[in-house]
Amino acid sequence: MSQPVATEPTAAELAPSVQKQPRANRKHVHSITLVDIAQYFHLPIKEASKALEIGVSALKGKCRKYGIPRWPHRKIKSLNSLIHDLEYVLTTEDADQEWLQNKDAAVIEALTEQKRLLESEKETIWQKPSLDLTAETKLFRQAVFKRRHNAQISARG
């Protein structure tokens, strides 16, 4: 008795996610410049590669070629979050928060200056994504995280 020979499934039988994706045209991959890539820094790398119509590995290779060691999405997202938090503090009129009750011109000016610094740093990251965040920004971010954490703990109990 002979055993039935197993055949490989055809492309029609495979699920769409398992089917082979066509390779990107090499000319298309080679024509992508740093300016093209920079337009997608605000997106996660997978979404950016889909938008550029190339694979993640090809995009990482292009990034290495242009001196970008890590995809800057998370840096930009972090800066956007800090800027948003500052905008909220500057525009809110919540009287429950002690430090907002005593708002004075110096505090508002300092927060506005911090917001301006964060926005300029974000612009710098867009232009030179290989640069690290400044020590001042890291300290500010740490203070914001600590304040959020303490607020969550005090809200729990």
C-alpha positions in Angstrom: 0.0 0.0 0.0 1.3 3.3 -1.0 1.0 6.3 1.2 -0.6 9.4 -0.3 2.0 12.0 -1.2 1.6 15.3 0.6 1.5 18.2 -1.7 2.2 21.8 -0.8 -0.8 24.1 -0.7 -1.4 26.4 -3.6 -1.3 30.2 -3.2 -5.1 30.2 -3.4 -5.3 27.8 -0.4 -2.9 29.9 1.8 -4.3 32.6 4.1 -3.7 36.1 2.8 -1.2 36.8 5.6 0.8 33.7 4.6 1.0 34.5 0.9 4.3 35.9 -0.3 4.4 39.6 -0.7 6.0 41.0 -3.8 9.4 42.5 -3.3 9.9 46.2 -3.6 11.5 47.4 -6.8 15.2 47.9 -6.1 15.2 51.2 -8.0 12.4 52.4 -5.7 14.4 51.4 -2.6 17.5 53.1 -3.9 15.6 56.2 -4.8 14.4 56.8 -1.2 16.3 59.7 0.4 16.6 60.9 4.0 14.0 63.6 3.2 11.5 60.9 2.2 12.2 58.9 5.3 12.0 61.9 7.6 8.4 62.5 6.6 7.5 59.3 8.5 9.5 59.8 11.7 6.2 60.4 13.6 5.0 56.9 12.7 6.1 53.5 14.1 8.7 51.9 11.8 6.2 49.2 10.5 3.7 51.9 9.4 6.5 54.0 7.9 7.8 51.0 5.9 4.2 50.4 4.6 3.8 54.0 3.7 7.1 54.0 1.8 6.2 50.7 0.2 9.4 48.9 1.3 10.1 46.3 4.0 11.2 47.0 7.5 14.6 45.6 6.9 15.1 47.7 3.8 14.0 50.8 5.8 16.4 49.9 8.6 19.2 49.5 6.0 18.4 53.0 4.6 18.4 54.4 8.1 21.9 52.9 8.8 23.1 54.4 5.5 21.9 57.8 6.6 23.4 57.5 10.1 20.1 56.9 12.0 20.8 54.2 14.6 17.3 54.0 16.0 13.9 54.9 14.6 13.0 58.2 16.3 9.2 57.7 16.6 9.3 57.1 20.4 11.5 60.2 21.0 9.1 62.3 19.0 6.1 60.8 20.7 7.6 61.4 24.2 8.3 65.1 23.3 4.8 65.5 21.9 3.4 64.1 25.2 5.5 66.5 27.3 4.4 69.5 25.1 0.8 68.4 25.3 1.1 68.2 29.1 2.6 71.7 29.3 -0.2 73.1 27.1 -2.8 71.5 29.4 -1.1 73.1 32.5 -0.9 76.5 30.8 -4.5 76.5 29.6 -6.3 74.7 32.4 -8.2 76.6 35.1 -8.6 73.7 37.5 -8.7 75.2 41.0 -8.2 71.9 42.8 -4.5 71.7 42.0 -2.5 73.6 44.6 0.3 74.7 42.3 -2.2 76.1 39.8 -4.0 78.2 42.4 -0.8 80.1 43.0 0.0 80.7 39.3 2.1 83.7 38.8 3.9 85.3 35.9 7.2 83.7 36.7 5.8 80.2 36.7 3.8 80.8 33.5 6.9 82.2 31.8 9.1 79.3 33.0 6.5 76.8 31.7 6.2 78.6 28.4 10.0 78.6 28.0 10.1 74.9 28.8 7.5 74.3 26.1 9.5 76.4 23.6 12.7 74.3 24.4 10.8 71.1 23.9 9.4 72.2 20.6 12.9 73.3 19.4 14.3 70.0 20.5 11.6 68.1 18.6 12.6 70.1 15.5 16.2 69.1 16.1 15.2 65.5 16.3 13.3 65.7 13.0 16.5 67.1 11.4 19.1 65.0 13.1 17.3 61.9 14.5 20.6 60.3 15.7 20.9 62.9 18.5 19.9 62.0 22.0 17.5 64.0 24.1 19.2 66.7 26.2 19.9 66.1 29.9 17.5 68.9 30.8 14.7 67.3 28.8 15.3 63.9 30.4 15.2 65.5 33.9 11.9 67.3 33.0 10.4 64.1 31.6 11.4 62.2 34.8 9.8 64.9 36.9 6.6 64.6 34.9 6.6 60.8 35.2 7.1 61.1 39.0 4.3 63.7 39.3 1.9 61.4 37.3 3.0 58.4 39.4 2.4 60.2 42.7 -1.0 61.4 41.5 -2.0 57.9 40.6 -0.9 56.6 44.0 -2.8 59.4 45.9 -5.9 58.7 43.8 -5.9 55.0 44.7 -5.9 55.4 48.4 
